[in-house]
Amino acid sequence: MPCTASPQSWYYRSMWSRWELRTALKDVYWPQEDWAGKVPEIKKKIQSFLPGGAWNPLYDTSHLPPERTDVVIVGGGVLGLSVAYWLKRLEKQQGAIQVLVVERDHTYSRASTGLSVGGIRQQFSLPENVQLSLFSVDFLRNINDYLGVVDDPPLDLQFNPSGYLLLASEKGAAIMENNVKVQRQEGAKVCLMSPEQLQNKFPWINTEGVALASYGLEGEGWFDPWCLLQGLRRKVQSMGVLFCHGEVTRFVSSSNRMETTSGEEVTLKRIHEVHVKMDHSLEYQPVECAIVINAAGAWSGQIAELAGIGKGPPGTLRGTKLPVEPRKRYVYVWHCSQGPGLGTPLVADSSGAYFRREGLGNNYLGGCSPTEEEEPDPGNLEVDHDFFQGKVWPHLAQRVPAFENLKVRSAWAGYYDYNTFDQNGVVGPHPLVVNMYFATGFSGHGLQQAPAVGRAVAELVLEGHFQTINLSSFFFSRFYLGEKVTEHNIL
Ligand SMILES: Cc1cc2nc3c(=O)[nH]c(=O)nc-3n(C[C@H](O)[C@H](O)[C@H](O)COP(=O)(O)OP(=O)(O)OC[C@H]3O[C@@H](n4cnc5c(N)ncnc54)[C@H](O)[C@@H]3O)c2cc1C
């Protein structure tokens, strides 16, 4: 569906040269506030001097967003698209809700989604995260039931089923045992292995320092993130979701003072206009809307700030920031002809290093999250090869002696949408900016959970409460209350 902009928009105004404007309007006086009322008169004037008479814009406006829509989604990564999908899928009547996705980079060159390693697992410590991944794996398994488009080829996610193998030292063994209990309670199929069992199943592992291992028996593996992204995009377009290539740069909101039952005064804000700056241009288009979804990934903290979130006095709800920021993570790909081979699962070592097989030619990929002190500058996506030599490879070679002889073939870096407070997702509306909803902050597990998170956010928007998975522990208010929802299994 083409996007349109009426002649009242800033865009059209900017298209007239000063001379044309002066000629057209020289004997028309209109005070600024009377602009709308004067438009027909102005049009008539213009028609009288333009050849051809009728108002006929010369410029293609199909790239502009509409002037109003029900929902604006900031960010067209996997989370934004999943919210768009579920809003359309759960709407009560077809076409009842208009959704616009604003994405500033259609190549997704810096977006987390395309730069992730595409893993899905059930092995989390929080029941909510297990439930999210359980639903998501079902979604991925039946991807063409969800995302199939008539007359288009089916999606092939290149899903590679393989358990995650998590290794715990003596210190982490009790936590691992507890985590597995939670995972099983939620319905995940995970087994615990002693070092001897581990050695029997994976003889290429050096079990020194391993006290316990957990291994996923179902619903784990890796897939092509780009395929999921493009599949969602294709599907939501077929459902009538509009896309706009531009950057959200400003929100216009109104405020309302309220008194709580305890007599405390609070100011509630409601965004009613989103300004979208068009790509490679100074043009911007205001879009009126009822709901804003902040799905800007690693940059969602900045989007929250644009809406005034975190700008109040420290220690107050108004002064509480959305603690999501870009954290650079490296992924290295190496070749090892004597490596563990096709049966290599995704191994998460107790040291924090992880690796898995990549393709079929004795290639592997992996990395390790840096410590807080080692966090690299997120200003660019350059790869630090010394990090592999100093911080990753020693752990790999210790755990898999064959990795003593490996050759790094390539590497890339991407941004985690990192929640510095507790490394977990942020879902639901802001308590004060009442029509900004979050779908962000998943810190390294957002790809796999996107199908379920999109559904949860759509439920909140459409029904006002969660209907399937209760994610109220992921609400923004926990940052103000200081209540961490800690996930122990962050890779
Ligand atoms: C190296 C690496 C490995 C990972 N491995 C895994 C894994 O194995 N499994 C897993 O589940 N997750 C993994 N992740 C995490 C996962 O990729 C992210 O959690 C997920 O992709 C986040 O999706 P998103 O849509 O929120 O963010 P993104 O994909 O980054 O999308 C956000 C979009 O918002 C746009 N945007 C930002 N600001 C604006 C603005 N002002 N106006 C318009 N658009 C804007 C950006 O251009 C971007 O395209 C990994 C991440 C990295 C970096």
The ligand as an SDF file (V2000), in Angstrom:
LIG
                    3D

 53 58  0  0  0  0  0  0  0  0999 V2000
   27.4960  -11.6900   18.1480 C   0  0  0  0  0  0  0  0  0  0  0  0
   26.0790  -11.8980   18.5610 C   0  0  0  0  0  0  0  0  0  0  0  0
   25.6090  -13.1950   18.7620 C   0  0  0  0  0  0  0  0  0  0  0  0
   24.2890  -13.4040   19.1440 C   0  0  0  0  0  0  0  0  0  0  0  0
   23.8300  -14.6770   19.2590 N   0  0  0  0  0  0  0  0  0  0  0  0
   22.5410  -14.8880   19.5660 C   0  0  0  0  0  0  0  0  0  0  0  0
   22.0300  -16.2130   19.6210 C   0  0  0  0  0  0  0  0  0  0  0  0
   22.7350  -17.1850   19.3710 O   0  0  0  0  0  0  0  0  0  0  0  0
   20.7320  -16.3760   19.9500 N   0  0  0  0  0  0  0  0  0  0  0  0
   19.9230  -15.3240   20.2360 C   0  0  0  0  0  0  0  0  0  0  0  0
   18.7650  -15.5430   20.5500 O   0  0  0  0  0  0  0  0  0  0  0  0
   20.3800  -14.0660   20.1870 N   0  0  0  0  0  0  0  0  0  0  0  0
   21.6620  -13.8120   19.8520 C   0  0  0  0  0  0  0  0  0  0  0  0
   22.1330  -12.5390   19.8060 N   0  0  0  0  0  0  0  0  0  0  0  0
   21.2660  -11.4400   20.2430 C   0  0  0  0  0  0  0  0  0  0  0  0
   20.2590  -11.0910   19.1910 C   0  0  0  0  0  0  0  0  0  0  0  0
   20.9050  -10.9130   17.9630 O   0  0  0  0  0  0  0  0  0  0  0  0
   19.5170   -9.8210   19.6010 C   0  0  0  0  0  0  0  0  0  0  0  0
   19.0200   -9.9620   20.9190 O   0  0  0  0  0  0  0  0  0  0  0  0
   18.3370   -9.5630   18.6810 C   0  0  0  0  0  0  0  0  0  0  0  0
   18.7240   -9.6800   17.3400 O   0  0  0  0  0  0  0  0  0  0  0  0
   17.7760   -8.1810   18.9590 C   0  0  0  0  0  0  0  0  0  0  0  0
   16.8350   -7.8940   17.9710 O   0  0  0  0  0  0  0  0  0  0  0  0
   16.2900   -6.4270   17.8150 P   0  0  0  0  0  0  0  0  0  0  0  0
   15.2600   -6.4440   16.7610 O   0  0  0  0  0  0  0  0  0  0  0  0
   15.9100   -5.8940   19.1380 O   0  0  0  0  0  0  0  0  0  0  0  0
   17.5790   -5.5790   17.4170 O   0  0  0  0  0  0  0  0  0  0  0  0
   18.2110   -5.2340   15.9610 P   0  0  0  0  0  0  0  0  0  0  0  0
   18.2730   -6.4210   15.0910 O   0  0  0  0  0  0  0  0  0  0  0  0
   19.4790   -4.4980   16.2370 O   0  0  0  0  0  0  0  0  0  0  0  0
   17.1450   -4.2450   15.3930 O   0  0  0  0  0  0  0  0  0  0  0  0
   16.9700   -2.9430   15.9000 C   0  0  0  0  0  0  0  0  0  0  0  0
   16.7990   -2.0230   14.7180 C   0  0  0  0  0  0  0  0  0  0  0  0
   16.4430   -0.7210   15.1700 O   0  0  0  0  0  0  0  0  0  0  0  0
   16.9310    0.2030   14.2290 C   0  0  0  0  0  0  0  0  0  0  0  0
   16.9540    1.5230   14.8400 N   0  0  0  0  0  0  0  0  0  0  0  0
   17.6740    1.9250   15.9070 C   0  0  0  0  0  0  0  0  0  0  0  0
   17.4150    3.2200   16.1760 N   0  0  0  0  0  0  0  0  0  0  0  0
   16.5070    3.6390   15.2640 C   0  0  0  0  0  0  0  0  0  0  0  0
   15.8600    4.8810   15.0090 C   0  0  0  0  0  0  0  0  0  0  0  0
   16.0890    5.9570   15.7540 N   0  0  0  0  0  0  0  0  0  0  0  0
   14.9970    4.9680   13.9660 N   0  0  0  0  0  0  0  0  0  0  0  0
   14.7590    3.8870   13.1830 C   0  0  0  0  0  0  0  0  0  0  0  0
   15.3580    2.6850   13.3750 N   0  0  0  0  0  0  0  0  0  0  0  0
   16.2170    2.5720   14.3980 C   0  0  0  0  0  0  0  0  0  0  0  0
   18.3140   -0.3320   13.8990 C   0  0  0  0  0  0  0  0  0  0  0  0
   18.7780    0.1430   12.6530 O   0  0  0  0  0  0  0  0  0  0  0  0
   18.0780   -1.8540   13.9000 C   0  0  0  0  0  0  0  0  0  0  0  0
   17.8870   -2.3710   12.6090 O   0  0  0  0  0  0  0  0  0  0  0  0
   23.4350  -12.2990   19.3910 C   0  0  0  0  0  0  0  0  0  0  0  0
   23.9080  -11.0030   19.1820 C   0  0  0  0  0  0  0  0  0  0  0  0
   25.2040  -10.8010   18.7640 C   0  0  0  0  0  0  0  0  0  0  0  0
   25.6890   -9.4070   18.5220 C   0  0  0  0  0  0  0  0  0  0  0  0
  1  2  1  0
  2  3  1  0
  2 52  2  0
  3  4  2  0
  4  5  1  0
  4 50  1  0
  5  6  2  0
  6  7  1  0
  6 13  1  0
  7  8  2  0
  7  9  1  0
  9 10  1  0
 10 11  2  0
 10 12  1  0
 12 13  2  0
 13 14  1  0
 14 15  1  0
 14 50  1  0
 15 16  1  0
 16 17  1  0
 16 18  1  0
 18 19  1  0
 18 20  1  0
 20 21  1  0
 20 22  1  0
 22 23  1  0
 23 24  1  0
 24 25  2  0
 24 26  1  0
 24 27  1  0
 27 28  1  0
 28 29  2  0
 28 30  1  0
 28 31  1  0
 31 32  1  0
 32 33  1  0
 33 34  1  0
 33 48  1  0
 34 35  1  0
 35 36  1  0
 35 46  1  0
 36 37  1  0
 36 45  1  0
 37 38  2  0
 38 39  1  0
 39 40  1  0
 39 45  2  0
 40 41  1  0
 40 42  2  0
 42 43  1  0
 43 44  2  0
 44 45  1  0
 46 47  1  0
 46 48  1  0
 48 49  1  0
 50 51  2  0
 51 52  1  0
 52 53  1  0
M  END
$$$$
